[in-house]
Amino acid sequence: ETHTCLLTKNKRLEEGVSSIGLEGEFKLVSSSIEGNLLRVVVENKGEEIPIYIDLKKHLK
């Protein structure tokens, strides 16, 4: 079994926007592969949050 830990920055922090409190439980809404991107949608406090991961970049 292989695990990959992704070191990424929060887009909100990169843009200089104050981060919202993401406390609570995350629930997986959906996941799919779109070209070279892994798209994961999680839900937290009723808000759906899409996360995009460049598979080529992280799985070299």
PDB file with one MODEL, atoms N, CA, C and O in Angstrom:
MODEL        1
ATOM      1  N   GLU A   1       0.850  -1.177   0.000  1.00  0.00           N
ATOM      2  CA  GLU A   1       0.000   0.000   0.000  1.00  0.00           C
ATOM      3  C   GLU A   1       0.895   1.239   0.000  1.00  0.00           C
ATOM      4  O   GLU A   1       1.838   1.335   0.786  1.00  0.00           O
ATOM      5  N   THR A   2       0.594   2.173  -0.879  1.00  0.00           N
ATOM      6  CA  THR A   2       1.391   3.389  -1.005  1.00  0.00           C
ATOM      7  C   THR A   2       0.554   4.600  -0.633  1.00  0.00           C
ATOM      8  O   THR A   2      -0.609   4.706  -1.020  1.00  0.00           O
ATOM      9  N   HIS A   3       1.152   5.507   0.117  1.00  0.00           N
ATOM     10  CA  HIS A   3       0.472   6.752   0.490  1.00  0.00           C
ATOM     11  C   HIS A   3       1.311   7.923   0.010  1.00  0.00           C
ATOM     12  O   HIS A   3       2.538   7.892   0.107  1.00  0.00           O
ATOM     13  N   THR A   4       0.666   8.940  -0.500  1.00  0.00           N
ATOM     14  CA  THR A   4       1.353  10.145  -0.938  1.00  0.00           C
ATOM     15  C   THR A   4       0.806  11.324  -0.154  1.00  0.00           C
ATOM     16  O   THR A   4      -0.401  11.563  -0.149  1.00  0.00           O
ATOM     17  N   CYS A   5       1.683  12.057   0.506  1.00  0.00           N
ATOM     18  CA  CYS A   5       1.289  13.260   1.231  1.00  0.00           C
ATOM     19  C   CYS A   5       1.569  14.454   0.328  1.00  0.00           C
ATOM     20  O   CYS A   5       2.701  14.655  -0.110  1.00  0.00           O
ATOM     21  N   LEU A   6       0.550  15.234   0.054  1.00  0.00           N
ATOM     22  CA  LEU A   6       0.704  16.367  -0.845  1.00  0.00           C
ATOM     23  C   LEU A   6       0.977  17.629  -0.040  1.00  0.00           C
ATOM     24  O   LEU A   6       0.216  17.984   0.859  1.00  0.00           O
ATOM     25  N   LEU A   7       2.060  18.294  -0.371  1.00  0.00           N
ATOM     26  CA  LEU A   7       2.381  19.563   0.269  1.00  0.00           C
ATOM     27  C   LEU A   7       1.839  20.668  -0.626  1.00  0.00           C
ATOM     28  O   LEU A   7       2.438  20.990  -1.652  1.00  0.00           O
ATOM     29  N   THR A   8       0.727  21.240  -0.245  1.00  0.00           N
ATOM     30  CA  THR A   8       0.103  22.278  -1.052  1.00  0.00           C
ATOM     31  C   THR A   8      -0.233  23.478  -0.183  1.00  0.00           C
ATOM     32  O   THR A   8      -0.242  23.397   1.045  1.00  0.00           O
ATOM     33  N   LYS A   9      -0.504  24.578  -0.837  1.00  0.00           N
ATOM     34  CA  LYS A   9      -0.920  25.786  -0.136  1.00  0.00           C
ATOM     35  C   LYS A   9      -2.400  26.001  -0.376  1.00  0.00           C
ATOM     36  O   LYS A   9      -2.928  25.684  -1.442  1.00  0.00           O
ATOM     37  N   ASN A  10      -3.049  26.537   0.621  1.00  0.00           N
ATOM     38  CA  ASN A  10      -4.453  26.870   0.513  1.00  0.00           C
ATOM     39  C   ASN A  10      -4.604  28.050  -0.446  1.00  0.00           C
ATOM     40  O   ASN A  10      -3.940  29.071  -0.271  1.00  0.00           O
ATOM     41  N   LYS A  11      -5.466  27.927  -1.453  1.00  0.00           N
ATOM     42  CA  LYS A  11      -5.644  28.991  -2.444  1.00  0.00           C
ATOM     43  C   LYS A  11      -6.054  30.294  -1.769  1.00  0.00           C
ATOM     44  O   LYS A  11      -5.618  31.369  -2.182  1.00  0.00           O
ATOM     45  N   ARG A  12      -6.881  30.211  -0.744  1.00  0.00           N
ATOM     46  CA  ARG A  12      -7.317  31.427  -0.050  1.00  0.00           C
ATOM     47  C   ARG A  12      -6.128  32.138   0.584  1.00  0.00           C
ATOM     48  O   ARG A  12      -6.073  33.367   0.593  1.00  0.00           O
ATOM     49  N   LEU A  13      -5.168  31.368   1.118  1.00  0.00           N
ATOM     50  CA  LEU A  13      -3.999  31.979   1.735  1.00  0.00           C
ATOM     51  C   LEU A  13      -3.083  32.579   0.684  1.00  0.00           C
ATOM     52  O   LEU A  13      -2.483  33.631   0.911  1.00  0.00           O
ATOM     53  N   GLU A  14      -2.967  31.920  -0.470  1.00  0.00           N
ATOM     54  CA  GLU A  14      -2.128  32.438  -1.547  1.00  0.00           C
ATOM     55  C   GLU A  14      -2.659  33.775  -2.054  1.00  0.00           C
ATOM     56  O   GLU A  14      -1.882  34.656  -2.423  1.00  0.00           O
ATOM     57  N   GLU A  15      -3.977  33.924  -2.072  1.00  0.00           N
ATOM     58  CA  GLU A  15      -4.591  35.144  -2.585  1.00  0.00           C
ATOM     59  C   GLU A  15      -4.644  36.241  -1.526  1.00  0.00           C
ATOM     60  O   GLU A  15      -5.094  37.351  -1.810  1.00  0.00           O
ATOM     61  N   GLY A  16      -4.191  35.943  -0.307  1.00  0.00           N
ATOM     62  CA  GLY A  16      -4.192  36.939   0.753  1.00  0.00           C
ATOM     63  C   GLY A  16      -5.547  37.135   1.404  1.00  0.00           C
ATOM     64  O   GLY A  16      -5.742  38.097   2.147  1.00  0.00           O
ATOM     65  N   VAL A  17      -6.476  36.248   1.142  1.00  0.00           N
ATOM     66  CA  VAL A  17      -7.802  36.331   1.742  1.00  0.00           C
ATOM     67  C   VAL A  17      -7.754  35.617   3.077  1.00  0.00           C
ATOM     68  O   VAL A  17      -7.160  34.546   3.198  1.00  0.00           O
ATOM     69  N   SER A  18      -8.379  36.210   4.075  1.00  0.00           N
ATOM     70  CA  SER A  18      -8.374  35.541   5.374  1.00  0.00           C
ATOM     71  C   SER A  18      -9.110  34.221   5.246  1.00  0.00           C
ATOM     72  O   SER A  18     -10.172  34.142   4.628  1.00  0.00           O
ATOM     73  N   SER A  19      -8.541  33.200   5.830  1.00  0.00           N
ATOM     74  CA  SER A  19      -9.131  31.871   5.693  1.00  0.00           C
ATOM     75  C   SER A  19     -10.366  31.760   6.571  1.00  0.00           C
ATOM     76  O   SER A  19     -10.427  32.324   7.663  1.00  0.00           O
ATOM     77  N   ILE A  20     -11.334  31.033   6.079  1.00  0.00           N
ATOM     78  CA  ILE A  20     -12.527  30.795   6.874  1.00  0.00           C
ATOM     79  C   ILE A  20     -12.252  29.636   7.804  1.00  0.00           C
ATOM     80  O   ILE A  20     -11.384  28.809   7.522  1.00  0.00           O
ATOM     81  N   GLY A  21     -12.959  29.561   8.883  1.00  0.00           N
ATOM     82  CA  GLY A  21     -12.762  28.470   9.830  1.00  0.00           C
ATOM     83  C   GLY A  21     -13.292  27.168   9.265  1.00  0.00           C
ATOM     84  O   GLY A  21     -14.497  27.022   9.060  1.00  0.00           O
ATOM     85  N   LEU A  22     -12.408  26.229   9.014  1.00  0.00           N
ATOM     86  CA  LEU A  22     -12.824  24.939   8.469  1.00  0.00           C
ATOM     87  C   LEU A  22     -12.811  23.888   9.568  1.00  0.00           C
ATOM     88  O   LEU A  22     -12.239  22.810   9.407  1.00  0.00           O
ATOM     89  N   GLU A  23     -13.435  24.209  10.661  1.00  0.00           N
ATOM     90  CA  GLU A  23     -13.530  23.240  11.738  1.00  0.00           C
ATOM     91  C   GLU A  23     -14.722  22.344  11.452  1.00  0.00           C
ATOM     92  O   GLU A  23     -15.604  22.692  10.668  1.00  0.00           O
ATOM     93  N   GLY A  24     -14.735  21.216  12.082  1.00  0.00           N
ATOM     94  CA  GLY A  24     -15.841  20.308  11.880  1.00  0.00           C
ATOM     95  C   GLY A  24     -15.421  19.119  11.048  1.00  0.00           C
ATOM     96  O   GLY A  24     -14.236  18.858  10.844  1.00  0.00           O
ATOM     97  N   GLU A  25     -16.407  18.419  10.582  1.00  0.00           N
ATOM     98  CA  GLU A  25     -16.159  17.170   9.881  1.00  0.00           C
ATOM     99  C   GLU A  25     -16.229  17.374   8.373  1.00  0.00           C
ATOM    100  O   GLU A  25     -17.147  18.017   7.865  1.00  0.00           O
ATOM    101  N   PHE A  26     -15.253  16.823   7.667  1.00  0.00           N
ATOM    102  CA  PHE A  26     -15.260  16.853   6.209  1.00  0.00           C
ATOM    103  C   PHE A  26     -15.929  15.594   5.695  1.00  0.00           C
ATOM    104  O   PHE A  26     -15.710  14.503   6.222  1.00  0.00           O
ATOM    105  N   LYS A  27     -16.749  15.750   4.661  1.00  0.00           N
ATOM    106  CA  LYS A  27     -17.402  14.606   4.034  1.00  0.00           C
ATOM    107  C   LYS A  27     -17.092  14.643   2.543  1.00  0.00           C
ATOM    108  O   LYS A  27     -17.166  15.696   1.910  1.00  0.00           O
ATOM    109  N   LEU A  28     -16.743  13.484   1.989  1.00  0.00           N
ATOM    110  CA  LEU A  28     -16.473  13.386   0.560  1.00  0.00           C
ATOM    111  C   LEU A  28     -17.787  13.476  -0.205  1.00  0.00           C
ATOM    112  O   LEU A  28     -18.723  12.724   0.068  1.00  0.00           O
ATOM    113  N   VAL A  29     -17.853  14.390  -1.155  1.00  0.00           N
ATOM    114  CA  VAL A  29     -19.029  14.535  -2.001  1.00  0.00           C
ATOM    115  C   VAL A  29     -18.819  13.758  -3.294  1.00  0.00           C
ATOM    116  O   VAL A  29     -19.673  12.971  -3.702  1.00  0.00           O
ATOM    117  N   SER A  30     -17.657  13.988  -3.943  1.00  0.00           N
ATOM    118  CA  SER A  30     -17.361  13.278  -5.185  1.00  0.00           C
ATOM    119  C   SER A  30     -15.876  13.360  -5.484  1.00  0.00           C
ATOM    120  O   SER A  30     -15.154  14.193  -4.935  1.00  0.00           O
ATOM    121  N   SER A  31     -15.441  12.480  -6.362  1.00  0.00           N
ATOM    122  CA  SER A  31     -14.063  12.529  -6.851  1.00  0.00           C
ATOM    123  C   SER A  31     -14.058  12.019  -8.287  1.00  0.00           C
ATOM    124  O   SER A  31     -14.814  11.116  -8.646  1.00  0.00           O
ATOM    125  N   SER A  32     -13.190  12.618  -9.102  1.00  0.00           N
ATOM    126  CA  SER A  32     -13.090  12.197 -10.497  1.00  0.00           C
ATOM    127  C   SER A  32     -11.730  12.613 -11.036  1.00  0.00           C
ATOM    128  O   SER A  32     -11.049  13.468 -10.470  1.00  0.00           O
ATOM    129  N   ILE A  33     -11.352  11.985 -12.147  1.00  0.00           N
ATOM    130  CA  ILE A  33     -10.118  12.356 -12.820  1.00  0.00           C
ATOM    131  C   ILE A  33     -10.505  13.048 -14.117  1.00  0.00           C
ATOM    132  O   ILE A  33     -11.231  12.491 -14.941  1.00  0.00           O
ATOM    133  N   GLU A  34     -10.009  14.276 -14.290  1.00  0.00           N
ATOM    134  CA  GLU A  34     -10.291  15.074 -15.477  1.00  0.00           C
ATOM    135  C   GLU A  34      -8.957  15.383 -16.146  1.00  0.00           C
ATOM    136  O   GLU A  34      -8.276  16.333 -15.760  1.00  0.00           O
ATOM    137  N   GLY A  35      -8.583  14.594 -17.137  1.00  0.00           N
ATOM    138  CA  GLY A  35      -7.273  14.757 -17.772  1.00  0.00           C
ATOM    139  C   GLY A  35      -6.184  14.361 -16.796  1.00  0.00           C
ATOM    140  O   GLY A  35      -6.137  13.218 -16.343  1.00  0.00           O
ATOM    141  N   ASN A  36      -5.306  15.303 -16.467  1.00  0.00           N
ATOM    142  CA  ASN A  36      -4.230  15.046 -15.505  1.00  0.00           C
ATOM    143  C   ASN A  36      -4.582  15.516 -14.104  1.00  0.00           C
ATOM    144  O   ASN A  36      -3.736  15.477 -13.210  1.00  0.00           O
ATOM    145  N   LEU A  37      -5.822  15.961 -13.897  1.00  0.00           N
ATOM    146  CA  LEU A  37      -6.223  16.497 -12.601  1.00  0.00           C
ATOM    147  C   LEU A  37      -7.148  15.551 -11.858  1.00  0.00           C
ATOM    148  O   LEU A  37      -8.086  14.994 -12.428  1.00  0.00           O
ATOM    149  N   LEU A  38      -6.868  15.383 -10.584  1.00  0.00           N
ATOM    150  CA  LEU A  38      -7.783  14.681  -9.693  1.00  0.00           C
ATOM    151  C   LEU A  38      -8.663  15.749  -9.069  1.00  0.00           C
ATOM    152  O   LEU A  38      -8.157  16.658  -8.411  1.00  0.00           O
ATOM    153  N   ARG A  39      -9.964  15.657  -9.262  1.00  0.00           N
ATOM    154  CA  ARG A  39     -10.907  16.630  -8.698  1.00  0.00           C
ATOM    155  C   ARG A  39     -11.634  15.956  -7.545  1.00  0.00           C
ATOM    156  O   ARG A  39     -12.298  14.934  -7.723  1.00  0.00           O
ATOM    157  N   VAL A  40     -11.501  16.537  -6.372  1.00  0.00           N
ATOM    158  CA  VAL A  40     -12.152  16.018  -5.174  1.00  0.00           C
ATOM    159  C   VAL A  40     -13.039  17.128  -4.630  1.00  0.00           C
ATOM    160  O   VAL A  40     -12.593  18.266  -4.484  1.00  0.00           O
ATOM    161  N   VAL A  41     -14.287  16.805  -4.331  1.00  0.00           N
ATOM    162  CA  VAL A  41     -15.193  17.783  -3.731  1.00  0.00           C
ATOM    163  C   VAL A  41     -15.546  17.279  -2.341  1.00  0.00           C
ATOM    164  O   VAL A  41     -16.059  16.172  -2.177  1.00  0.00           O
ATOM    165  N   VAL A  42     -15.261  18.115  -1.338  1.00  0.00           N
ATOM    166  CA  VAL A  42     -15.593  17.782   0.039  1.00  0.00           C
ATOM    167  C   VAL A  42     -16.607  18.795   0.552  1.00  0.00           C
ATOM    168  O   VAL A  42     -16.721  19.903   0.028  1.00  0.00           O
ATOM    169  N   GLU A  43     -17.334  18.399   1.578  1.00  0.00           N
ATOM    170  CA  GLU A  43     -18.311  19.290   2.197  1.00  0.00           C
ATOM    171  C   GLU A  43     -17.896  19.550   3.632  1.00  0.00           C
ATOM    172  O   GLU A  43     -17.507  18.634   4.356  1.00  0.00           O
ATOM    173  N   ASN A  44     -17.984  20.812   4.035  1.00  0.00           N
ATOM    174  CA  ASN A  44     -17.684  21.207   5.401  1.00  0.00           C
ATOM    175  C   ASN A  44     -18.653  22.314   5.783  1.00  0.00           C
ATOM    176  O   ASN A  44     -18.711  23.347   5.117  1.00  0.00           O
ATOM    177  N   LYS A  45     -19.401  22.107   6.835  1.00  0.00           N
ATOM    178  CA  LYS A  45     -20.385  23.095   7.310  1.00  0.00           C
ATOM    179  C   LYS A  45     -21.350  23.499   6.204  1.00  0.00           C
ATOM    180  O   LYS A  45     -21.708  24.672   6.095  1.00  0.00           O
ATOM    181  N   GLY A  46     -21.774  22.544   5.383  1.00  0.00           N
ATOM    182  CA  GLY A  46     -22.734  22.818   4.328  1.00  0.00           C
ATOM    183  C   GLY A  46     -22.154  23.449   3.078  1.00  0.00           C
ATOM    184  O   GLY A  46     -22.883  23.668   2.111  1.00  0.00           O
ATOM    185  N   GLU A  47     -20.861  23.749   3.068  1.00  0.00           N
ATOM    186  CA  GLU A  47     -20.215  24.351   1.900  1.00  0.00           C
ATOM    187  C   GLU A  47     -19.440  23.284   1.142  1.00  0.00           C
ATOM    188  O   GLU A  47     -18.652  22.546   1.733  1.00  0.00           O
ATOM    189  N   GLU A  48     -19.662  23.202  -0.169  1.00  0.00           N
ATOM    190  CA  GLU A  48     -18.898  22.270  -0.995  1.00  0.00           C
ATOM    191  C   GLU A  48     -17.606  22.942  -1.439  1.00  0.00           C
ATOM    192  O   GLU A  48     -17.622  24.055  -1.966  1.00  0.00           O
ATOM    193  N   ILE A  49     -16.484  22.254  -1.222  1.00  0.00           N
ATOM    194  CA  ILE A  49     -15.170  22.809  -1.517  1.00  0.00           C
ATOM    195  C   ILE A  49     -14.484  21.918  -2.545  1.00  0.00           C
ATOM    196  O   ILE A  49     -14.159  20.772  -2.235  1.00  0.00           O
ATOM    197  N   PRO A  50     -14.252  22.422  -3.781  1.00  0.00           N
ATOM    198  CA  PRO A  50     -13.538  21.623  -4.779  1.00  0.00           C
ATOM    199  C   PRO A  50     -12.029  21.736  -4.565  1.00  0.00           C
ATOM    200  O   PRO A  50     -11.511  22.811  -4.261  1.00  0.00           O
ATOM    201  N   ILE A  51     -11.336  20.615  -4.727  1.00  0.00           N
ATOM    202  CA  ILE A  51      -9.883  20.569  -4.608  1.00  0.00           C
ATOM    203  C   ILE A  51      -9.354  19.931  -5.887  1.00  0.00           C
ATOM    204  O   ILE A  51      -9.812  18.859  -6.282  1.00  0.00           O
ATOM    205  N   TYR A  52      -8.391  20.584  -6.534  1.00  0.00           N
ATOM    206  CA  TYR A  52      -7.788  20.058  -7.756  1.00  0.00           C
ATOM    207  C   TYR A  52      -6.342  19.695  -7.475  1.00  0.00           C
ATOM    208  O   TYR A  52      -5.589  20.500  -6.927  1.00  0.00           O
ATOM    209  N   ILE A  53      -5.953  18.482  -7.850  1.00  0.00           N
ATOM    210  CA  ILE A  53      -4.594  17.996  -7.627  1.00  0.00           C
ATOM    211  C   ILE A  53      -4.012  17.578  -8.969  1.00  0.00           C
ATOM    212  O   ILE A  53      -4.580  16.735  -9.663  1.00  0.00           O
ATOM    213  N   ASP A  54      -2.878  18.169  -9.332  1.00  0.00           N
ATOM    214  CA  ASP A  54      -2.187  17.839 -10.577  1.00  0.00           C
ATOM    215  C   ASP A  54      -1.466  16.507 -10.374  1.00  0.00           C
ATOM    216  O   ASP A  54      -0.439  16.455  -9.698  1.00  0.00           O
ATOM    217  N   LEU A  55      -1.993  15.444 -10.951  1.00  0.00           N
ATOM    218  CA  LEU A  55      -1.439  14.108 -10.739  1.00  0.00           C
ATOM    219  C   LEU A  55      -0.032  13.963 -11.304  1.00  0.00           C
ATOM    220  O   LEU A  55       0.817  13.318 -10.689  1.00  0.00           O
ATOM    221  N   LYS A  56       0.226  14.555 -12.466  1.00  0.00           N
ATOM    222  CA  LYS A  56       1.570  14.454 -13.052  1.00  0.00           C
ATOM    223  C   LYS A  56       2.612  15.067 -12.126  1.00  0.00           C
ATOM    224  O   LYS A  56       3.698  14.514 -11.952  1.00  0.00           O
ATOM    225  N   LYS A  57       2.283  16.198 -11.541  1.00  0.00           N
ATOM    226  CA  LYS A  57       3.218  16.912 -10.674  1.00  0.00           C
ATOM    227  C   LYS A  57       3.519  16.113  -9.405  1.00  0.00           C
ATOM    228  O   LYS A  57       4.669  16.062  -8.969  1.00  0.00           O
ATOM    229  N   HIS A  58       2.518  15.499  -8.817  1.00  0.00           N
ATOM    230  CA  HIS A  58       2.684  14.845  -7.525  1.00  0.00           C
ATOM    231  C   HIS A  58       3.066  13.374  -7.606  1.00  0.00           C
ATOM    232  O   HIS A  58       3.501  12.801  -6.606  1.00  0.00           O
ATOM    233  N   LEU A  59       2.918  12.756  -8.757  1.00  0.00           N
ATOM    234  CA  LEU A  59       3.193  11.318  -8.858  1.00  0.00           C
ATOM    235  C   LEU A  59       4.375  11.017  -9.769  1.00  0.00           C
ATOM    236  O   LEU A  59       4.416   9.957 -10.394  1.00  0.00           O
ATOM    237  N   LYS A  60       5.335  11.930  -9.856  1.00  0.00           N
ATOM    238  CA  LYS A  60       6.532  11.704 -10.674  1.00  0.00           C
ATOM    239  C   LYS A  60       7.405  10.663 -10.037  1.00  0.00           C
ATOM    240  O   LYS A  60       8.462  10.332 -10.574  1.00  0.00           O
TER     241      LYS A  60
ENDMDL
END
